[in-house]
Amino acid sequence: MTPTPKRSEPLPRATDAAEPLDLTSADVAPVALEDEWLRAADTPSEEHGAGGRRVLGTTLTVLAALWLAYTAWSAGRTLAGQPLTSPAVAQWVADHGQRR
């Protein structure tokens, strides 16, 4: 920091407000491609990339179901014959939560 900072002068206040633009006048030419837009809106078309998102969503859903099935299978093998209220369940969750 300097002992004598230089400061800028404040900007003067605007005395007159700007006039809003009139966009409703009849001088505006109609869009030449209006018919094409209407025809495109009438034809059903799939959004670009929607098929890929559907495949990704299905794949992730299947992977999640497989992961849950594997976890249940692994817990069943480890905790077979023990009640669900035993401390072994908490120990199994803690052990598998730290493996990466």
C-alpha positions in Angstrom: 0.0 0.0 0.0 1.1 3.5 -0.7 0.9 6.3 1.9 -0.9 8.6 -0.5 -3.5 6.6 -2.5 -4.9 8.1 -5.7 -8.6 8.1 -5.9 -10.7 8.6 -9.0 -13.3 11.4 -9.3 -16.9 10.2 -8.9 -18.9 10.0 -12.1 -21.4 12.8 -12.6 -25.1 11.8 -12.2 -27.1 11.4 -15.3 -29.5 14.3 -15.6 -31.7 13.0 -18.4 -33.2 9.5 -18.6 -32.7 7.6 -21.8 -35.8 7.2 -24.0 -37.0 3.5 -24.3 -37.0 2.0 -27.7 -40.3 1.6 -29.5 -40.4 -2.0 -30.8 -44.1 -2.1 -31.5 -44.1 0.1 -34.6 -45.3 -1.2 -38.0 -41.9 -0.6 -39.5 -40.7 -4.0 -38.4 -40.7 -6.5 -41.3 -42.3 -9.9 -40.7 -40.0 -12.9 -40.5 -39.6 -14.6 -43.9 -39.2 -18.0 -42.4 -42.4 -18.1 -40.4 -43.9 -20.9 -42.5 -40.8 -23.0 -41.9 -41.0 -22.5 -38.2 -44.6 -23.5 -38.2 -44.0 -26.7 -40.2 -41.1 -27.6 -38.0 -43.2 -27.2 -34.9 -45.9 -29.5 -36.3 -43.6 -32.4 -37.1 -42.7 -34.5 -34.0 -38.9 -34.9 -33.7 -36.7 -36.2 -31.0 -34.4 -33.7 -29.3 -30.8 -34.2 -30.4 -29.0 -36.4 -27.9 -32.1 -37.8 -26.2 -31.4 -41.3 -27.3 -27.9 -41.2 -25.8 -29.3 -39.9 -22.5 -31.8 -42.7 -22.4 -29.1 -45.3 -22.9 -26.9 -43.7 -20.3 -29.8 -43.6 -17.8 -30.7 -47.2 -18.4 -27.1 -48.3 -18.1 -26.6 -46.4 -14.8 -29.9 -47.9 -13.4 -28.7 -51.4 -14.3 -25.3 -50.8 -12.7 -26.9 -49.4 -9.5 -29.2 -52.5 -9.3 -26.2 -54.8 -9.8 -24.2 -52.9 -7.2 -27.0 -53.2 -4.7 -27.4 -57.0 -5.5 -23.6 -57.5 -5.0 -23.6 -55.6 -1.7 -26.6 -57.7 -0.4 -24.9 -60.9 -1.6 -21.6 -59.9 0.1 -23.4 -59.0 3.3 -25.4 -62.2 3.3 -22.2 -64.3 3.0 -20.5 -62.5 5.8 -23.4 -62.1 8.2 -25.1 -65.4 7.6 -26.7 -66.8 10.8 -26.3 -63.6 12.8 -29.2 -61.4 13.8 -29.5 -58.0 12.1 -29.3 -56.3 15.4 -25.8 -57.6 16.1 -22.7 -55.4 16.2 -21.3 -57.5 13.3 -23.6 -55.6 10.9 -22.2 -52.3 12.0 -18.7 -53.7 11.7 -19.4 -55.0 8.2 -20.7 -51.6 7.1 -17.7 -49.9 8.6 -15.2 -52.3 7.0 -16.8 -52.1 3.5 -17.2 -48.3 3.8 -13.4 -47.8 4.1 -12.4 -50.1 1.2 -12.0 -48.1 -2.0 
